[in-house]
């Protein structure tokens, strides 16, 4: 029985005091609506308190009744909730309605508060759902958005559900398969769980960056073998991860993603997983390691709403279990093993269906088979071979409005994507170790079909002969370079203060710059060592470091190399705040045969992130890749990453700019302005008789820079040819010219 009471702008949906109908073998979910701030739910495994007024869960205890366990949330901090983060959203105030959905036998309970759109004060209607099924120790969550034609246009820039666990009960993290170079499991203590952490990090000068603490001189160990703790050190690619676990001696909580189809940014998007103190992040939408959507051609990761629209993010889940002596790997696997059961359970929730969830019942979605060829031959590791379905006619890294799927291709180029929501997609194919990506637009997946995509990946090589020289591997990250990996060969996530950039340049043999030999020059042999190329070229390197002498973050002024420190700190330089180094140098020679390869020199530069303009100067002739301000809120070089929004550029010079065969040529790479710099992916030099101009090549995924000419990546591509791939899938393929 329902009763509605109006109180100001809130509508309270009051149901019978206790909802329950026990079956013979299952414990039905019960709901007691005590007040507008306390709806208590039990499901045989958990006792949970939902606060409709605050739109969050403020109590989670394992067990029920006499067998109830301790509070798992960090309530003593005053912030102990399971909630959706408002930061980065336009969500504001509006008329509220408190809601509950269940079935005749109370096998589930879905509770939420709807906040209606309210003009400029709240341009988007939003609801945060918390869903429990009987005898399931899991809290499922999802976010539903609505927008009408009369509401102001707006966008949502961030989406996170946060489980704020009690650090006294949860002190260890576990992650697995967090990126292409991290296909391992990592179990580590969580520094913020230490009882001395709050006092230590509260000391003046210990906070050296946003949620980044210098633990030098304390008894606490930092992340990944450093003296620093930051939430960014545990970020993970969407591509392979299915969840992350926080646990202690008695209890565990695992954030698990039954599907990533409502995430944004494609497989290379990285998201936060843990933060201080004891918070498990389930981040599905953000510009972390991404771009600010205000400055890109497309809206980036911000979900835009105009006209009459709805959007569903989720469902996702927080799985709670006793530790029972298990490792983090076992606890995570237990949560992942439960995922197939969720698909069946979700079919029963009427509110979830009303929010836009697309049923997985037979005949509703499509299963896609892929047969892809590669003219370079596919890698024998499927990790390197990827096909993506994402927003149509949009860079996959900026996919944000629709659904997204991906698959790894085996050495034969075969793969599959199951349970694809019907719609029109762009297919993107790329291979780590090869330049470029193949894009196929207007791939239409129809309901109940099993289309076969017969496609081809063609690496974007400008010359037919081997490159004159290469530095690094085009794998969309700085992984192979100095500071990009640890001793085990995995990605090295670390705050930039954990290394000394200016000292590294000195140790490599040249103060203030890197000098690299792309080929042998005279008696000097080719360098051929990516560890002698630094992952990031900084224009200004002056990281915050704890200074115990004055309680500030200025300690790098004391410890920078002498050529950087100023006289007041015992050095010969001008101080790290003002020192900017010199352009990096690549020395090489060419042969007569190479000079005869064509009229164009094309130098490809892959940027794992671009945070400044880049000037390439070939024997005194300069071209500039202008900083396009695709920067996100959290750039990888300052936020513990090896990659972010990936771009690459083809710099084209006339071959006449080269010296005669055997004579030394010099290419320099400089940063004309901006404080930061850029993080490298790879570099190569080719000579070709056909221009790299995208309109000549038919490739539009790179920036083209030539004397007096610039064309940015992702410009609208020319009309494509309509191809019938198979029953149930139509597509248009980007035209290519092969040379």
Rosetta blueprint (number, residue, H / E / L):
1 X L
2 X L
3 X E
4 X E
5 X E
6 X E
7 X E
8 X L
9 X L
10 X E
11 X E
12 X E
13 X E
14 X E
15 X L
16 X L
17 X L
18 X E
19 X L
20 X L
21 X L
22 X L
23 X L
24 X L
25 X L
26 X L
27 X L
28 X L
29 X L
30 X E
31 X E
32 X E
33 X E
34 X E
35 X E
36 X L
37 X L
38 X E
39 X E
40 X E
41 X E
42 X E
43 X L
44 X L
45 X L
46 X E
47 X E
48 X E
49 X E
50 X E
51 X E
52 X L
53 X L
54 X L
55 X L
56 X E
57 X E
58 X E
59 X E
60 X E
61 X E
62 X E
63 X L
64 X L
65 X H
66 X H
67 X H
68 X L
69 X L
70 X L
71 X E
72 X L
73 X E
74 X L
75 X H
76 X H
77 X H
78 X L
79 X L
80 X L
81 X L
82 X E
83 X E
84 X E
85 X L
86 X L
87 X L
88 X L
89 X L
90 X L
91 X L
92 X L
93 X L
94 X L
95 X L
96 X E
97 X E
98 X E
99 X E
100 X E
101 X E
102 X L
103 X L
104 X L
105 X L
106 X L
107 X L
108 X E
109 X E
110 X E
111 X E
112 X E
113 X E
114 X E
115 X E
116 X L
117 X L
118 X L
119 X H
120 X H
121 X H
122 X L
123 X L
124 X L
125 X E
126 X E
127 X E
128 X E
129 X E
130 X E
131 X E
132 X E
133 X E
134 X L
135 X L
136 X L
137 X L
138 X E
139 X E
140 X E
141 X E
142 X E
143 X E
144 X E
145 X E
146 X E
147 X E
148 X L
149 X L
150 X L
151 X L
152 X L
153 X L
154 X E
155 X E
156 X E
157 X L
158 X L
159 X E
160 X E
161 X E
162 X E
163 X E
164 X E
165 X E
166 X L
167 X L
168 X L
169 X L
170 X L
171 X L
172 X E
173 X E
174 X E
175 X E
176 X E
177 X L
178 X L
179 X L
180 X L
181 X L
182 X L
183 X L
184 X L
185 X E
186 X E
187 X E
188 X E
189 X E
190 X L
191 X H
192 X H
193 X H
194 X L
195 X L
196 X L
197 X H
198 X H
199 X H
200 X H
201 X H
202 X L
203 X L
204 X L
205 X L
206 X L
207 X E
208 X E
209 X E
210 X L
211 X L
212 X E
213 X E
214 X E
215 X L
216 X L
217 X L
218 X L
219 X L
220 X L
221 X L
222 X L
223 X L
224 X L
225 X L
226 X L
227 X L
228 X E
229 X E
230 X E
231 X H
232 X H
233 X H
234 X H
235 X L
236 X E
237 X E
238 X L
239 X L
240 X L
241 X L
242 X L
243 X E
244 X E
245 X E
246 X E
247 X E
248 X L
249 X L
250 X L
251 X E
252 X E
253 X E
254 X E
255 X E
256 X E
257 X L
258 X L
259 X L
260 X L
261 X L
262 X L
263 X L
264 X L
265 X L
266 X L
267 X L
268 X L
269 X L
270 X E
271 X E
272 X L
273 X L
274 X E
275 X E
276 X L
277 X L
278 X L
279 X E
280 X E
281 X E
282 X E
283 X E
284 X E
285 X E
286 X L
287 X L
288 X E
289 X L
290 X L
291 X L
292 X L
293 X H
294 X H
295 X H
296 X L
297 X L
298 X L
299 X L
300 X L
301 X L
302 X L
303 X E
304 X E
305 X E
306 X L
307 X L
308 X L
309 X E
310 X E
311 X E
312 X E
313 X E
314 X E
315 X E
316 X E
317 X E
318 X E
319 X E
320 X E
321 X E
322 X E
323 X L
324 X L
325 X L
326 X L
327 X L
328 X H
329 X H
330 X H
331 X H
332 X H
333 X H
334 X H
335 X H
336 X H
337 X H
338 X L
339 X H
340 X H
341 X H
342 X H
343 X H
344 X H
345 X H
346 X H
347 X L
348 X L
349 X L
350 X H
351 X H
352 X H
353 X H
354 X H
355 X L
356 X L
357 X L
358 X L
359 X L
360 X L
361 X L
362 X L
363 X L
364 X L
365 X L
366 X E
367 X E
368 X E
369 X E
370 X E
371 X E
372 X E
373 X E
374 X E
375 X L
376 X L
377 X L
378 X L
379 X L
380 X L
381 X L
382 X H
383 X H
384 X H
385 X E
386 X E
387 X E
388 X E
389 X E
390 X E
391 X E
392 X L
393 X L
394 X L
395 X L
396 X H
397 X H
398 X H
399 X L
400 X L
401 X L
402 X L
403 X L
404 X L
405 X E
406 X E
407 X E
408 X E
409 X L
410 X L
411 X L
412 X L
413 X L
414 X E
415 X E
416 X E
417 X E
418 X E
419 X E
420 X E
421 X L
422 X L
423 X E
424 X E
425 X E
426 X E
427 X E
428 X E
429 X E
430 X E
431 X E
432 X L
433 X L
434 X L
435 X L
436 X L
437 X E
438 X E
439 X E
440 X E
441 X E
442 X E
443 X E
444 X E
445 X E
446 X L
447 X L
448 X L
449 X L
450 X L
451 X L
452 X E
453 X E
454 X E
455 X E
456 X E
457 X E
458 X L
459 X L
460 X L
461 X L
462 X L
463 X L
464 X L
465 X L
466 X L
467 X L
468 X L
469 X E
470 X E
471 X E
472 X E
473 X L
474 X L
475 X L
476 X L
477 X L
478 X L
479 X L
480 X L
481 X L
482 X E
483 X L
484 X L
485 X E
486 X L
487 X L
488 X L
489 X L
490 X L
491 X E
492 X L
493 X L
494 X L
495 X L
496 X H
497 X H
498 X H
499 X L
500 X L
501 X H
502 X H
503 X H
504 X H
505 X H
506 X H
507 X H
508 X L
509 X L
510 X L
511 X L
512 X L
513 X L
514 X L
515 X E
516 X E
517 X E
518 X L
519 X L
520 X L
521 X E
522 X L
523 X L
524 X E
525 X L
526 X L
527 X L
528 X L
529 X L
530 X H
531 X H
532 X H
533 X L
534 X E
535 X L
536 X E
537 X E
538 X E
539 X L
540 X L
541 X L
542 X L
543 X L
544 X L
545 X E
546 X L
547 X E
548 X L
549 X L
550 X L
551 X L
552 X E
553 X L
554 X E
555 X L
556 X H
557 X H
558 X H
559 X H
560 X L
561 X L
562 X L
563 X L
564 X L
565 X L
566 X L
567 X H
568 X H
569 X H
570 X L
571 X L
572 X L
573 X L
574 X L
575 X L
576 X L
577 X L
578 X L
579 X L
580 X L
581 X L
582 X L
583 X L
584 X E
585 X E
586 X E
587 X E
588 X E
589 X L
590 X L
591 X L
592 X H
593 X H
594 X H
595 X H
596 X L
597 X L
598 X L
599 X L
600 X E
601 X E
602 X E
603 X E
604 X E
605 X E
606 X E
607 X E
608 X E
609 X E
610 X E
611 X L
612 X L
613 X L
614 X E
615 X E
616 X E
617 X E
618 X E
619 X L
620 X L
621 X E
622 X E
623 X E
624 X E
625 X E
626 X L
627 X L
628 X L
629 X L
630 X L
631 X L
632 X L
633 X L
634 X E
635 X L
636 X L
637 X L
638 X L
639 X L
640 X L
641 X L
642 X L
643 X L
644 X L
645 X L
646 X L
647 X E
648 X E
649 X E
650 X E
651 X E
652 X E
653 X E
654 X E
655 X H
656 X H
657 X H
658 X L
659 X L
660 X L
661 X L
662 X L
663 X L
664 X L
665 X E
666 X E
667 X E
668 X E
669 X E
670 X E
671 X L
672 X L
673 X L
674 X L
675 X L
676 X L
677 X E
678 X E
679 X E
680 X E
681 X E
682 X E
683 X E
684 X E
685 X E
686 X E
687 X E
688 X E
689 X L
690 X L
691 X L
692 X L
693 X L
694 X H
695 X H
696 X H
697 X H
698 X L
699 X L
700 X L
701 X L
702 X L
703 X E
704 X E
705 X E
706 X E
707 X L
708 X L
709 X E
710 X E
711 X E
712 X L
713 X L
714 X L
715 X L
716 X L
717 X L
718 X L
719 X L
720 X L
721 X E
722 X E
723 X E
724 X E
725 X E
726 X E
727 X L
728 X L
729 X E
730 X E
731 X E
732 X E
733 X E
734 X L
735 X L
736 X L
737 X L
738 X L
739 X L
